[in-house]
């Protein structure tokens, strides 16, 4: 059994930030875990609303004109899968960062461990959610929420609806400097027009609403209460102390966002600009 509470963890209830900065902060948290022996769980939001592309997703799947017109930022994640439209109101996001040698080496076992607090959060919100019990075929693979539903890491609701269950959360992992980073998107509310509009494809809004549900639809609670439930579940899972980013972490994240996650080279071609010497 993996023991978490005897390690040093911090919970950061992060403020809304640009997508490039949010992705950079995950890498900085990985460095902090190794160098300072402090692990991180956090909740966060995207401001402005952002389309995050999967690591290998082609840039031509994006409708750049729609993103420009709707003032939707675009960044690229380290994790694979399809793009996610992170609405500044409708999306709830979280991150878990821990050294790789402290968590299960098997990917599925690690997913199961790291999703424990997320499933607990759904329970606290009154949402009947669980890992998908049945696979569902992809509708449109460039979109995370419209890809095939995988029982290993996709969470659906209602839990007992089988192949009729709708996706409510997607979760993904990657490793950075011997640290495991898991992040996930939780659907708080539905924004189907923009969610399908940011992709360069003829997708109907109903395509999205027939596959995806939300916390608000399932439980009717307000957004602040939902964030509190997620943060509380993460805190209790690892006995984390409430904390904030240090100024040196924020400064490092701003630099990394400028030369990586916010750069066209990374977003469109997965190329990283070298740091200035």
N, C-alpha and C positions, 0 to 999 in steps of 0.2 A: 504493500500500500504506500502510495506517495504521500509524504507528510509535507504540508505546506506551511502550517501556522507557526512552525518553529524557525522560519526564515524571516528576514526583514522585507516586508512588503509595504508599499504605499498606495493609497487610493487617490487619484487625481480626478476631481470633477472639473474637467477642462472647460474653458470658455470656447465659444464658437471661433474658429479660425479658418483661414484659407486652406483648401485641400492640400496644396503642396506642403504647407507647414505641418499639417496634421500627419502626413505620411513621413515627413522628416523626423518628427518627434518620436516616432516609433524606433527609428534607427538610433536616435540619441538615447532612448530608454534602454536599448540593448547594450550600448556602451556603458551606461550607468550600472546595469546589472552585473557586468563583468568586472568593471574597474572599482565600483563602490559597494558591491555586494548588496544592492537594493533592487528589488523586483517591483514591477509596476502593474497595477490594474487601473483602468481609467474609463470614464465615459466622455463622449465628446460629440460635437455637432460641427457642421460645415457651413461656413459663411464666407463668400456667397455659396449658394447651392452649387454642387460640383458633380461632374461625371468622372468617376474613377475607372480607368480602363484596366482590364486584366493584363498581366505582365506580357503575354504574347499576343494580345489583341491587336489587330491591324487598325491603323489610324483611319483608313477609309471606311470603316464601319460607323464612323461618327458623322452626324449631320452638323458640320461646323457652322453653317449659317444659322441654324436653329439655336445652337449654343451661344453664338454671338448675340443674336436677337433677344434671347431670353436671359442673357447675362449669366449663363452657366459656365463656370470654370471647368477646365479639363485637366486631370493629372493621370498618372499611371501608377498602379500599385506594384509592390514586389510579388504579390500573390497572383496566381493564375485565375482562370475563369473568365466570365463575361463582365461587361461594364455594369456599373451600378450608378443610377442617378440618386445622389444623396441630397434630397431636398432639405433646405435649412430648417424646416419645421417638421416634415413628414418622416425624416430618417433619424434613427437613434443608433449611435455607433459606440463600440467599446474596443479596448485593447487589453491583452494580457501578455506580459513579457517576463520570461524566466530563463535561467541558464539551462541549456539542453541536458546537462548531466543530472539535473534534479527532477526531470519529468520523464514519463515513459518514452522509450525509444521508438516504439511502434506507433506509427502515425495515427491509426484508428484509436488506439488506447489513449493517446494524447488528446485527440479530439474529444473523446468521451470525458476525460478529466476536465479539460478547459471549458467544455460546454455545461458542466454541472451548475455553475452559478447562473448561466443564461437560462437554463430550464427552471431553476429555482426562481429567477426573476419573473418569468412568465407566470409561475404559480402564484407569486405574490401579487401580480397584476390581475389575477383572475382569468388568465388566458389558458385554455386547455390545449397546450402545445407539447410536442414531442418530436424526436427524430422521426423522419418519414418512415413509415412502415412498408411503403410500396414505391417502387421506381415509377417515374413518369417521364415520358419522352420529351425531348427538347422541342420547343416551339420556335425559338429564335436564339441560336447559341451565342451571338455576341452580347446578349443581355443576360446578366447573372440570374435575374428573377424569372427569366423565360427559358433558361437552359433545362436540361433534364434534371429531375429531382433525385438526389442521391441520399439514401438512408444514412450514409456515413457522417454527413455534416450539415445537411439541410433540415431545418426545423419547420414543421407545418402545424396547421390548426384547422379544424379540431383534431385532436390526437387520434380519435377512433374512426376517422372518415376514410381511411385507406387511400385508394387512388383518387378519391374526391377531395382529399385534404388540400388546402392551399398553402403555399409557401409564405412564411412570415419572417424568416431570418436565414441569411446565408453567412457561413463562417469559413475562414481560410487560414492556413498557417504557412510560415516560411521561416528559414533560419538565417540569422545574421550574426556573424562572429560567435558561433557556438551558443547562440541564444535562440530559443523558440519564441516567435512572435505570432500570436493569433489575434486577428481582428474580425469583426463581424458587423453586419448591417441588420438592424431590426426595423421592420416596417411599423411605424407608429400610425401613419395615416396614408391614404392612397392619393397619389398625384399622377394618374395614368396619362394625362395629356402630355406632360413634359417627359415622363419616364419613357414613353415610346417615341416621343418626338426627337429626342437627342440622338437617335440612331438613324442611319441613312438607309431606311427600309420602310416599306408601306405596311405599317402595323396599326391595327385598330385598337382603340382604347380598351375595348371589351376583351381583347387578347390578354391584356394585363390583368384586368379585374377578375377574369375567370380563373387565373392561375395564382393570384396573390391576394392575401388578406392582411389585416393590420391589427394592431393592439386596440385602436379606437373602435374598429368594427367588432372585435371579439369581446371587449371588456368595457368600453365606453369611458375609461378613465382619462383624466387630462394629462397633458404631456409632462408636466413637472412631476406628477405622481409616478409616471412611468420611468422617468430618469432616476428618481429616488429609489424605485424598486430595483433597478439594474445596479445602481451604485451600491446599495445596501447588500444585495446578494453577492456582489464581487468582494466587498469588504469582509463580509462574514465568512466567505469561502476560504480566505487566506489570512484572516485576522489582520487586515491591513490598517495602517495609520493614515488618517486624512492628511494630505500634503499638497504641495504645489510644485511646479517646475522651478528649478533653480535658475537664476539669471544666466549662468554660463550654458545651461542646457538650451534655453531659449535662443541665445545668441548662436550657438552651434546649429540649431535647427533652422534658423533664418538663413544661415550660410548654405546649408545643405539644400534647403528649398530653392534658393536662387540658382545653384549650379546643377541641380538634379531634378527634383520633382516639379519645379515650375518652369523648366526649360523646354523649348520645343524639341531639342535634340532627344531628351528622354521621353517626352510625351508621344512624339511621333515615330521615333526610331529606336528607343531604348538605349540611347547613348548617354554616357555620363561625362559632363565637362570636368576637367581636372581642376583641383583646388589651386589657387594662386600660392606661389611659394613666398 
